[in-house]
């Protein structure tokens, strides 16, 4: 069973967290502080993902390992050539921050915990309609490679 949907909107990255230690002026004690640089647009984007997925997902959250496919689509830059516009986005935002936001947004809806994501395929592309394509499926025992776990060309080399 594969679940898929498309969420329209400009993909936003999850903000970074920066921890540091602060010394209290009064007591001189040290304490840990974490600063979050999440932007309001990030929260809006996360809620949009949750709203679309909650309306389309049926059933309880998945148990066990899952594979997550994400295709982030961004508007083509105005400076892009008209004849052969670029297909792939190789500029900011960072792919890992985009992935982290969607992974967190799906938690509790599609799967219990984003730690269940055992496989991920992620693209950043340019396209006509901005958004993110999401597909999730439960994983079964892999059978791609022989039992020792090596790729096929290594198997052939070992046999020779």
C-alpha positions in Angstrom: 0.0 0.0 0.0 1.5 3.3 -1.1 0.1 6.6 0.0 0.7 9.7 -2.1 -0.4 13.3 -2.3 0.7 16.7 -3.5 0.8 19.8 -1.3 0.7 23.1 -3.2 2.7 26.0 -1.9 6.3 27.2 -1.8 8.4 24.6 0.1 10.0 26.0 3.3 12.9 24.6 5.2 12.9 23.6 8.9 14.9 26.2 10.9 18.2 25.4 12.6 18.6 25.0 16.3 21.7 26.5 18.0 22.5 25.5 21.5 24.9 27.5 23.7 25.8 28.0 27.4 24.9 31.2 29.3 26.2 32.3 32.6 23.7 33.8 35.0 24.5 37.4 36.1 23.1 36.8 39.6 24.3 33.4 40.7 27.1 32.7 38.2 25.5 29.4 37.3 25.7 28.0 33.8 22.6 27.0 31.9 21.9 25.6 28.5 19.9 27.7 26.0 18.6 26.7 22.6 17.7 29.3 20.0 15.3 28.3 17.2 15.4 30.3 14.0 12.1 29.0 12.7 10.2 31.5 10.5 6.5 32.0 10.5 6.3 30.8 6.9 7.8 27.5 8.1 5.0 26.9 10.5 2.4 27.8 7.9 3.9 25.4 5.4 4.1 22.6 8.1 0.4 23.1 8.9 -0.5 23.1 5.2 1.2 19.7 4.8 -0.5 18.3 7.9 -3.9 19.6 6.7 -3.7 18.0 3.3 -2.3 14.7 4.6 -4.9 14.4 7.4 -7.6 14.9 4.8 -6.2 12.2 2.5 -4.7 9.6 4.9 -7.0 6.9 6.0 -6.3 4.6 8.9 -4.0 4.6 11.9 -0.3 5.6 11.6 2.0 2.9 10.1 4.0 0.6 12.2 7.6 -0.4 11.3 10.0 0.9 8.8 8.8 3.2 5.9 10.1 4.6 2.7 9.5 8.3 2.0 9.6 9.8 -1.5 9.6 13.6 -1.6 9.7 15.7 -4.8 10.1 19.4 -3.9 9.0 21.6 -6.8 10.1 25.3 -7.0 9.1 28.0 -9.5 11.6 28.5 -12.2 13.7 31.6 -11.8 12.8 34.5 -14.1 16.4 34.5 -15.3 16.2 30.9 -16.5 16.6 30.4 -20.3 13.3 29.8 -22.1 14.6 27.2 -24.5 16.1 24.7 -22.1 15.2 25.7 -18.6 17.0 23.9 -15.7 15.2 20.9 -14.3 17.0 20.5 -11.0 17.3 23.1 -8.3 20.8 23.3 -6.9 20.4 26.4 -4.8 19.0 27.0 -1.3 17.1 25.8 0.6 19.0 22.8 1.8 17.5 19.4 1.0 18.0 18.1 4.5 16.0 21.0 6.1 13.2 20.5 3.6 13.1 16.8 4.4 13.2 17.4 8.1 10.1 19.6 8.0 8.0 17.1 6.0 9.3 14.2 8.1 8.2 16.0 11.3 4.8 17.1 9.7 3.9 13.5 8.9 4.6 12.3 12.4 1.5 11.1 14.2 -0.5 11.0 11.0 1.2 8.6 8.6 3.7 7.0 11.0 4.1 7.1 14.8 7.6 8.6 14.7 9.9 10.0 12.0 12.6 7.6 13.2 10.6 4.9 11.3 11.9 6.5 8.0 14.4 3.8 7.0 14.7 4.8 3.3 14.2 8.2 1.6 14.3 9.4 -2.0 14.4 13.2 -2.3 14.4 15.5 -5.3 14.5 19.3 -5.7 13.2 20.4 -9.1 11.9 23.4 -10.9 8.3 23.1 -12.3 5.1 24.9 -13.2 3.4 24.4 -9.8 5.3 24.8 -6.5 4.8 22.3 -3.8 5.9 18.9 -2.6 4.9 15.5 -3.8 4.8 13.0 -1.0 4.7 9.2 -1.2 5.0 6.8 1.8 5.0 3.0 1.8 5.8 0.4 4.4 9.1 -1.4 3.9 9.5 -5.2 3.7 12.6 -7.3 3.8 15.0 -6.1 1.1 15.8 -8.6 -1.7 17.9 -6.4 -4.0 21.2 -7.9 -3.3 22.4 -11.4 -2.3 22.4 -12.4 1.3 25.9 -11.1 2.0 24.6 -7.6 1.1 27.0 -6.6 -1.7 26.0 -5.0 -5.0 25.7 -7.3 -8.1 29.0 -6.3 -9.6 30.8 -7.2 -6.4 29.0 -10.6 -6.4 30.3 -11.3 -9.9 33.9 -10.2 -9.0 33.9 -12.6 -6.0 32.8 -15.5 -8.0 35.6 -15.1 -10.5 
